[in-house]
Every structure is written in C-alpha cells, then in structure tokens.
Amino acid sequence: MRRSLGRTYFGRRPGGRLRIRHSTPGRSLHERWGLGGWEPGEWTDDTQMAICVSEASVDGPPSPIAVGTHFLKWFRSRPADVGLQTRYVLSTAEDASDLSNVAASCFQRNPHSSSGNGSLMRTAPIPLSCLGQDKRLVESATSISALTHADPLAGEACALCPRRSEPLRCPEPIPSAAAVESALSFTR
C-alpha cells in the first residue's frame, strides 16, 4: 500500500515536465545540475501544485476554495516556473473564490488556446481522498481543473485520468486522511 501511495509522488520526479528520463533512480540531469530555472532537486511547478492539492485533501475530498488557497499561497512564494495559463489566472484572481471566474473569462476570450495540460498534471493526489467514490472523484477533479483551466476538455481529461490511477486499485480501503498523510510523508 505504501508503495502505491509513494508512486503518486515518486513518479513525479524533478525534470518530469522537461521529459528528462532517469538512468538511475534519483539521479536525473535535473537533480544533478538544475535546469529551466529550478534548483537541483527542486520539483517542477506541476508537482508543486499537486502537493497543494494533497495538502488541501488531508481531511477528505478537497474543496475548490481550499485548493485555490493553497495554489495562491504557492504562487505568491514566487516559484521558478508557472505555465502561462496558470500564471495568468493566479496573478489575476484576487482570492481563491475568484479563480474559476478568471479562468472562465480567459476561456471565453481564448476558446481554442486555454485548455493546456496544466490542470491534468496535478490530478494524481485526487483519488487518494476519493477512494471508492467515483462521483466525488469526478466532481473534485473537474472543479479543481476549473480553478485555472475552464475549457470543458481540460475538465473531462481531469475526470478521466485519475480514475485509472493506481491508488484506486488498492485492495484494502483506507481512510482518506491517512492516505493523504501517508503520501505527503514521501514529499518531506
């Protein structure tokens, strides 16, 4: 079980966004030298935002406001890199309750260029807080996607992808808070 939960984060190693393959565990080019503005060993923006989702999920399925609050706190810490769509939304919104509205406005202005993969890249932790609750998983994934990417295609991808993730296939049920805490222990 711990191995399944750990893969949620260990599979998102530094350099993942840069598509750097690992010749040996824990020794990617990114970890050795740092690339793209990141320090050696620093996780990419996608993984850092997935951790935000995890932190908002400690007590069960995360609310969009809780996730948005974590996103904004992370963004205000001045991360090394943030995708264009996500950067626009996080820099424009006044608070977490405004994120979905800003993302929707962006989608209305740019309906063919505002889906991206940014919201999909942070869905890995969502199943940990929704084990056995497919409807809740879909609701959480689509509402969290809509915080920065209002294109319905992005929401649909976010609803489909986590349903296939390994934590959902764990043979024994575990409380969601314990699942998230266990996964987060691998990030510290």
VOFINU-985481 format. One line per 8 residues: number of its first residue (from 1); their letters; for each residue y, x negated, z negated of N, C-alpha, C. Coordinates in Angstrom, 1 decimal. Example, Ala and Ser with C-alpha at 12.3 -4.5 7.8 and 13.67 -1.06 7.14 Angstrom:
1> AS> -5.7:-13.2:-7.8:-4.5:-12.3:-7.8:-3.3:-13.2:-7.8; -2.2:-12.8:-7.1:-1.1:-13.7:-7.1:0.0:-12.9:-7.9
***
This chain:
1> MRRSLGRT> -1.2:-0.8:0.0:0.0:0.0:0.0:1.3:-0.9:0.0; 1.3:-1.9:-0.9:2.5:-2.7:-0.9:2.7:-3.4:0.4; 1.6:-3.8:1.1:1.7:-4.5:2.3:2.4:-3.5:3.4; 2.0:-2.2:3.4:2.6:-1.3:4.3:4.1:-1.1:4.0; 4.5:-1.1:2.8:5.9:-0.9:2.4:6.6:-2.2:2.8; 6.0:-3.3:2.5:6.7:-4.6:2.8:6.9:-4.8:4.3; 6.0:-4.3:5.1:6.2:-4.4:6.5:7.5:-3.7:7.0; 7.9:-2.7:6.3:9.1:-2.0:6.7:10.3:-2.9:6.8
9> YFGRRPGG> 10.3:-3.9:5.8:11.4:-4.9:5.9:11.0:-6.2:6.5; 9.8:-6.7:6.2:9.4:-8.0:6.7:9.4:-7.9:8.2; 9.1:-6.8:8.8:9.1:-6.6:10.3:10.5:-6.7:10.8; 11.5:-6.6:10.0:12.9:-6.6:10.4:13.5:-7.9:10.0; 12.9:-9.0:10.4:13.4:-10.3:10.0:14.7:-10.7:10.7; 15.4:-11.7:10.2:16.6:-12.1:10.8:16.4:-12.5:12.3; 17.3:-12.2:13.1:17.1:-12.6:14.5:16.5:-11.4:15.3; 16.0:-10.4:14.6:15.4:-9.3:15.3:16.3:-8.7:16.4
17> RLRIRHST> 17.5:-8.5:16.1:18.4:-8.0:17.2:18.6:-9.0:18.3; 18.4:-10.2:18.0:18.6:-11.2:19.1:17.3:-11.4:19.8; 16.3:-10.7:19.5:14.9:-10.8:20.1:14.3:-12.2:20.0; 14.6:-12.9:18.9:14.0:-14.2:18.7:12.6:-14.0:18.1; 11.6:-14.6:18.8:10.3:-14.5:18.3:10.0:-15.6:17.3; 9.1:-15.3:16.4:8.8:-16.2:15.3:7.5:-17.0:15.7; 7.6:-18.3:15.7:6.5:-19.1:15.9:5.6:-19.2:14.7; 6.2:-19.3:13.5:5.5:-19.2:12.2:6.3:-18.3:11.3
25> PGRSLHER> 5.6:-17.6:10.4:6.3:-16.6:9.6:7.4:-17.3:8.8; 8.5:-16.6:8.8:9.7:-17.1:8.0:10.4:-18.3:8.6; 10.2:-18.6:9.8:10.9:-19.8:10.4:11.4:-19.5:11.8; 12.2:-18.5:12.0:12.8:-18.2:13.3:13.9:-19.2:13.5; 14.4:-19.2:14.8:15.5:-20.1:15.1:16.7:-19.6:14.3; 16.9:-18.3:14.1:18.0:-17.8:13.3:17.9:-18.3:11.9; 16.7:-18.3:11.3:16.6:-18.8:9.9:16.9:-20.2:9.8; 16.6:-21.0:10.8:16.9:-22.4:10.7:18.3:-22.8:10.9
33> WGLGGWEP> 19.0:-22.1:11.9:20.3:-22.6:12.3:21.4:-21.5:12.2; 21.0:-20.2:12.1:22.0:-19.2:12.1:22.5:-19.0:13.6; 22.7:-17.8:14.0:23.1:-17.5:15.4:24.0:-16.3:15.3; 24.9:-16.2:16.3:25.7:-15.0:16.5:26.6:-14.6:15.4; 27.1:-15.6:14.6:28.0:-15.3:13.5:27.3:-15.1:12.2; 25.9:-15.0:12.2:25.2:-14.8:10.9:24.9:-16.2:10.3; 24.8:-16.2:9.0:24.4:-17.4:8.3:22.9:-17.6:8.5; 22.4:-18.8:8.3:20.9:-18.9:8.4:20.3:-18.0:7.4
41> GEWTDDTQ> 19.3:-17.3:7.9:18.5:-16.4:7.0:19.2:-15.0:6.7; 20.4:-14.8:7.2:21.1:-13.6:7.0:20.5:-12.5:7.9; 20.3:-11.3:7.4:19.7:-10.2:8.2:20.8:-9.7:9.1; 20.4:-9.1:10.2:21.3:-8.5:11.2:21.9:-7.3:10.6; 22.9:-6.8:11.3:23.5:-5.5:10.9:22.6:-4.4:10.9; 21.6:-4.3:11.8:20.7:-3.2:11.8:19.8:-3.2:10.5; 19.4:-4.3:10.1:18.6:-4.4:8.9:19.4:-4.1:7.7; 20.6:-4.7:7.7:21.5:-4.4:6.5:21.8:-2.9:6.4
49> MAICVSEA> 22.0:-2.2:7.5:22.2:-0.8:7.4:20.9:0.0:7.0; 19.8:-0.5:7.4:18.5:0.1:7.0:18.4:0.0:5.4; 18.9:-1.1:4.9:18.9:-1.3:3.4:19.8:-0.3:2.8; 20.9:0.0:3.4:21.8:1.0:2.9:21.1:2.4:2.9; 20.3:2.7:3.9:19.6:3.9:3.9:18.6:3.9:2.7; 17.9:2.8:2.5:17.0:2.7:1.4:17.6:2.9:0.1; 18.8:2.2:-0.1:19.5:2.4:-1.4:19.9:3.8:-1.7; 20.2:4.5:-0.6:20.6:5.9:-0.8:19.4:6.8:-1.0
57> SVDGPPSP> 18.2:6.3:-0.8:16.9:7.1:-0.8:16.1:6.9:-2.1; 16.7:6.2:-3.1:15.9:5.9:-4.3:15.4:7.1:-5.0; 16.2:8.2:-5.0:15.8:9.4:-5.7:15.2:10.5:-4.8; 14.8:10.1:-3.6:14.3:11.1:-2.7:15.0:11.1:-1.4; 14.7:12.1:-0.5:15.4:12.1:0.8:16.9:11.9:0.7; 17.4:11.0:1.4:18.9:10.7:1.3:19.8:11.8:1.9; 20.9:12.1:1.2:21.9:13.0:1.8:22.8:12.1:2.7; 23.3:12.8:3.8:24.1:12.0:4.7:25.4:11.4:4.0
65> IAVGTHFL> 25.9:12.1:3.0:27.1:11.6:2.3:26.7:10.4:1.5; 25.5:10.3:0.9:25.1:9.1:0.1:24.9:8.0:1.1; 24.3:8.2:2.2:24.1:7.2:3.2:25.4:6.7:3.7; 26.3:7.6:4.1:27.6:7.3:4.6:28.4:6.5:3.6; 28.3:6.8:2.4:29.0:6.0:1.3:28.5:4.6:1.3; 27.2:4.4:1.4:26.6:3.0:1.5:27.0:2.3:2.8; 27.0:3.0:3.9:27.5:2.4:5.2:28.9:1.9:5.0; 29.8:2.7:4.5:31.2:2.3:4.4:31.4:1.2:3.4
73> KWFRSRPA> 30.7:1.2:2.3:30.8:0.1:1.4:30.3:-1.2:2.1; 29.2:-1.1:2.8:28.7:-2.3:3.6:29.7:-2.8:4.6; 30.2:-1.8:5.4:31.2:-2.2:6.4:32.4:-2.8:5.9; 32.9:-2.3:4.7:34.1:-2.9:4.1:33.8:-4.3:3.5; 32.6:-4.7:3.4:32.3:-6.1:3.0:32.4:-7.1:4.1; 32.8:-6.6:5.3:33.1:-7.4:6.4:31.9:-8.2:6.9; 30.8:-7.4:7.4:29.6:-8.1:7.9:29.9:-8.9:9.1; 29.0:-9.8:9.4:29.2:-10.8:10.5:29.3:-10.0:11.9
81> DVGLQTRY> 28.5:-9.0:12.0:28.5:-8.3:13.3:28.2:-6.8:13.0; 28.7:-5.9:13.9:28.5:-4.5:13.8:28.6:-4.0:15.3; 27.6:-3.2:15.7:27.6:-2.6:17.0:28.9:-1.9:17.3; 29.3:-1.8:18.6:30.6:-1.2:19.0:30.7:0.2:18.5; 29.7:1.1:18.8:29.8:2.5:18.4:29.9:2.6:16.9; 29.1:1.9:16.2:29.1:2.0:14.7:30.4:1.4:14.2; 30.9:0.3:14.7:32.1:-0.2:14.2:33.3:0.8:14.4; 33.3:1.4:15.6:34.4:2.4:15.8:34.3:3.5:14.8
89> VLSTAEDA> 33.2:4.1:14.6:33.1:5.2:13.7:33.4:4.8:12.2; 32.8:3.7:11.8:33.1:3.2:10.4:34.5:2.8:10.2; 35.1:2.3:11.2:36.5:1.8:11.0:37.5:3.0:11.1; 37.1:4.1:11.7:38.0:5.2:11.9:37.9:6.3:10.8; 36.7:6.5:10.3:36.5:7.5:9.3:37.2:7.2:8.0; 37.8:8.2:7.4:38.5:8.0:6.1:37.5:7.9:4.9; 36.4:8.6:5.0:35.4:8.6:3.9:34.1:9.1:4.5; 33.0:9.1:3.7:31.7:9.4:4.2:31.6:10.8:4.8
97> SDLSNVAA> 32.4:11.7:4.2:32.3:13.1:4.7:32.9:13.2:6.1; 33.7:12.2:6.6:34.3:12.2:7.9:33.5:11.6:9.0; 32.5:10.8:8.6:31.7:10.0:9.6:31.2:10.9:10.8; 30.5:12.0:10.5:29.9:12.8:11.5:30.9:13.4:12.5; 32.1:13.7:11.9:33.2:14.3:12.7:33.7:13.2:13.7; 33.9:12.0:13.2:34.4:10.9:14.0:33.3:10.6:15.1; 32.1:10.6:14.7:31.0:10.3:15.7:31.0:11.4:16.8; 31.1:12.6:16.4:31.1:13.8:17.3:32.3:13.7:18.3
105> SCFQRNPH> 33.4:13.3:17.8:34.6:13.2:18.6:34.4:12.1:19.6; 33.8:11.0:19.2:33.6:9.9:20.1:32.6:10.3:21.2; 31.6:11.1:20.8:30.6:11.6:21.8:31.3:12.5:22.8; 32.2:13.4:22.3:32.9:14.3:23.2:33.7:13.5:24.3; 34.3:12.4:23.8:35.2:11.6:24.8:34.3:10.8:25.7; 33.1:10.3:25.2:32.3:9.4:26.0:30.8:9.9:26.0; 30.6:11.0:26.6:29.2:11.6:26.5:28.1:10.8:27.1; 28.4:9.9:28.0:27.4:9.1:28.6:27.3:7.6:28.1
113> SSSGNGSL> 28.1:7.3:27.1:28.0:6.0:26.6:28.1:5.9:25.0; 27.7:6.9:24.4:27.8:6.9:22.9:26.5:7.1:22.2; 25.4:6.9:22.9:24.1:7.1:22.2:23.6:5.8:21.6; 23.4:4.8:22.4:23.0:3.5:21.9:21.7:3.5:21.1; 21.3:2.4:20.5:20.1:2.4:19.7:20.5:2.1:18.2; 21.8:2.0:17.9:22.2:1.6:16.5:21.6:2.5:15.5; 21.6:3.9:15.7:21.1:4.7:14.7:19.6:4.7:14.6; 18.9:4.4:15.7:17.4:4.3:15.6:17.0:3.0:14.9
121> MRTAPIPL> 17.8:2.0:15.0:17.4:0.7:14.3:17.4:0.8:12.8; 17.9:1.8:12.2:18.0:1.9:10.8:17.1:3.0:10.2; 16.1:3.5:11.0:15.3:4.7:10.6:14.1:4.3:9.8; 13.7:3.0:9.8:12.4:2.6:9.1:12.3:3.1:7.7; 13.3:3.1:6.9:13.1:3.5:5.5:13.0:5.0:5.3; 13.4:5.8:6.2:13.5:7.2:6.0:12.1:7.8:5.7; 11.0:7.5:6.3:9.7:8.0:5.9:9.3:7.7:4.5; 9.8:6.7:3.9:9.4:6.3:2.6:9.9:7.4:1.6
129> SCLGQDKR> 10.9:8.1:1.9:11.4:9.1:1.0:11.0:10.5:1.4; 10.3:10.6:2.5:9.9:11.9:3.0:8.4:12.0:3.3; 7.6:11.3:2.5:6.1:11.3:2.8:5.6:12.7:2.7; 4.9:13.1:3.8:4.2:14.4:3.9:5.2:15.5:4.1; 6.5:15.2:4.4:7.5:16.3:4.6:8.1:16.1:5.9; 7.3:16.5:7.0:7.8:16.2:8.3:9.1:16.9:8.6; 9.3:18.2:8.2:10.5:18.8:8.5:11.7:18.1:7.8; 11.5:17.7:6.6:12.6:17.0:5.9:12.8:15.6:6.6
137> LVESATSI> 11.8:15.0:7.0:11.9:13.7:7.7:12.8:13.8:9.0; 12.5:14.9:9.8:13.3:15.1:11.0:14.8:15.4:10.6; 15.0:16.3:9.6:16.4:16.6:9.2:17.1:15.4:8.7; 16.4:14.5:7.9:17.1:13.3:7.4:17.4:12.4:8.5; 16.4:12.1:9.4:16.6:11.2:10.5:17.8:11.6:11.4; 17.8:12.9:11.8:18.9:13.3:12.7:20.2:13.4:12.0; 20.3:13.8:10.8:21.6:13.8:10.1:22.1:12.4:9.8; 21.3:11.5:9.5:21.7:10.1:9.3:22.1:9.5:10.7
145> SALTHADP> 21.4:9.8:11.7:21.8:9.3:13.1:23.2:9.8:13.4; 23.5:11.1:13.1:24.7:11.7:13.5:25.9:11.1:12.7; 25.7:10.3:11.7:26.8:9.7:11.0:27.5:8.8:11.9; 26.9:8.1:12.8:27.5:7.2:13.7:27.2:7.4:15.2; 26.2:8.2:15.5:25.8:8.4:16.9:25.5:9.9:17.1; 26.5:10.7:17.6:26.4:12.1:17.7:25.6:12.6:18.9; 25.3:11.7:19.8:24.5:12.1:21.0:23.2:12.7:20.6; 22.9:13.9:21.1:21.6:14.5:20.7:20.4:13.7:21.0
153> LAGEACAL> 20.5:12.9:22.1:19.3:12.0:22.4:19.1:10.9:21.3; 20.2:10.4:20.7:20.0:9.5:19.6:19.3:10.2:18.4; 19.8:11.4:18.1:19.1:12.1:17.0:17.7:12.4:17.3; 17.3:12.8:18.5:15.9:13.0:18.8:15.1:11.8:18.7; 15.6:10.7:19.2:14.9:9.4:19.0:14.6:9.1:17.6; 15.7:9.3:16.8:15.5:9.0:15.3:14.6:9.9:14.6; 14.4:11.2:15.1:13.5:12.1:14.6:12.0:11.8:15.0; 11.8:11.2:16.2:10.5:10.9:16.6:10.0:9.6:16.1
161> CPRRSEPL> 10.8:8.6:16.2:10.3:7.2:15.9:9.7:7.1:14.4; 10.4:7.5:13.4:9.9:7.3:12.1:8.6:8.1:11.8; 8.3:9.1:12.5:7.1:9.9:12.3:5.9:9.0:12.7; 6.1:8.0:13.5:5.0:7.2:13.9:4.9:5.9:13.0; 5.7:5.8:12.1:5.7:4.5:11.3:4.6:4.5:10.3; 4.2:3.3:10.0:3.1:3.0:9.2:3.1:3.7:7.8; 4.3:3.7:7.1:4.3:4.3:5.8:3.8:5.7:5.8; 3.9:6.5:6.8:3.4:7.8:6.8:1.9:7.9:6.9
169> RCPEPIPS> 1.3:6.9:7.3:-0.2:6.9:7.4:-0.8:6.3:6.1; -0.1:6.0:5.1:-0.7:5.5:3.9:-1.6:6.5:3.3; -2.8:6.1:2.9:-3.8:7.1:2.5:-3.5:7.8:1.2; -2.8:7.1:0.3:-2.5:7.7:-1.0:-1.1:8.2:-1.1; -0.8:9.4:-1.6:0.5:9.8:-1.8:1.2:9.0:-2.9; 2.5:8.7:-2.8:3.2:8.0:-3.8:4.6:8.7:-4.0; 5.1:8.7:-5.2:6.5:9.3:-5.3:7.5:8.6:-4.5; 8.4:9.3:-3.9:9.4:8.7:-3.0:10.2:7.6:-3.7
177> AAAVESAL> 10.7:7.9:-4.9:11.5:6.9:-5.6:10.7:5.6:-5.8; 9.4:5.7:-6.2:8.6:4.5:-6.3:8.4:3.8:-5.0; 8.3:4.5:-3.9:8.1:3.9:-2.6:9.3:3.1:-2.2; 10.5:3.7:-2.4:11.7:3.0:-2.0:12.0:1.8:-2.9; 11.8:2.0:-4.2:11.9:0.8:-5.1:11.0:-0.3:-4.7; 9.7:0.0:-4.4:8.8:-1.0:-4.0:9.2:-1.7:-2.7; 9.7:-1.0:-1.8:10.2:-1.6:-0.5:11.4:-2.4:-0.8; 12.3:-1.9:-1.6:13.5:-2.7:-1.9:13.2:-4.0:-2.6
185> SFTR> 12.1:-4.0:-3.4:11.8:-5.2:-4.1:11.5:-6.4:-3.2; 11.1:-6.1:-2.0:10.9:-7.1:-1.0:12.2:-7.7:-0.4; 13.3:-7.0:-0.6:14.5:-7.5:0.0:15.3:-8.3:-0.9; 14.9:-8.4:-2.1:15.7:-9.2:-3.1:15.1:-10.6:-3.3
***
